[in-house]
Amino acid sequence: MILRILFDQNIPPVVCEFVRKQKPHWELRHVYDVGLQGATDQAIFEWAQSDLSIVVTYDEDFADFANVSGGLSRRRDSRASLANHHREHGNSPGALF
């Protein structure tokens, strides 16, 4: 299965380009690439669900919307949980790149 990532509009497109160069086998798109610039969180979330993509965003209330919509089964503190997981296992999120 190919990892698919959609970068939200608050992530600079240059970040998407940087990651594309680092991970050419991943399917990376920015909302601008798929015509979702200026779209609502709901529209972005629905597009990502239909494409089986992970959304990368700085928008903290995006996760709250996704939780309410039933799209994710995650705890509200998952950002902290992910950071703790990486710390406990000696990894940093940057290790992906």
N, C-alpha and C positions, 0 to 999 in steps of 0.2 A: 504494500500500500504506500502510495506517495504522500508525503507530508504536505498539506496545503495550508498556506497562511495568507490571511487577508489583513493588510495593514490599514488601520482606520485613518480618517482624514487628519487627525491630530498628530500623526506620526509623519515626519518629513519623508517625501518620496525618496530622497537620497539614502535613507536608512534601508528602505526596501531594496534599492539598487546594490547597496553594500552587502546585504545578506545574500542577494542573488549571486554575487560574485564568489562569496564564501561557500555557498551551498547550492551549486547549480542543479543538483538532482532534486531539490525541493521545488514545489510549485508555489511561487511567491507572487502575490499581486497586491497592488495598492488600490484603494477605492477609486482612484482616478483611472486606473487601468480598466475597470469594469463598469464605468459610468455611474458610480455611486457618490460622486463628489456632491456635498451638500445634502445628502440623504439623511433621513432620520436613523436613530439607533435601531429602531425596529426593522427598517428596510435593510440595513446592513446585516443585522442579526439573521433575518430570514434568508437573505442571499447566501450568507456563510453556511447556514444550516443546509440549504439545498445543495450547496457545492461541497459539503463536508469539510469546510475550512475552519481553522482556528482564527479568531479575531485577536489581533494585537492592537491594544489601545491604551492611551493614558486616561481615558474617560472612566473614572471610578464608578460612576452610576450606571455604566453600561452593564456591568456584572449584575447589578441589582435588577435591571430590566430583564436580562436574560434569565435570572432566577425566577422572577415572577411569571415570565412567559412559559416556564416549564421546560426550557431548552437545556438547562444545565442542572445537574444534581451536584451541587457544590456548596460548601459552607461559605458564609459571608467573609470569613477570615482566611480564605484559601491563599491569598497573596502572602500572608504571613506564614502559612503552612508550607507553601512552596519554598520560601526563603529558608525556613527551618530545615526542610528536607535536604536542600543543597548543603547547608552548613553541617548538618549531622553526617552527611556522606562525603564530606570533603570536596564537594563540587561547587562551582560557582555557575550562575546562569550563563555567564560569558563563555563557559566551556563548550557550549554548542557551536561557537564560531571559532 
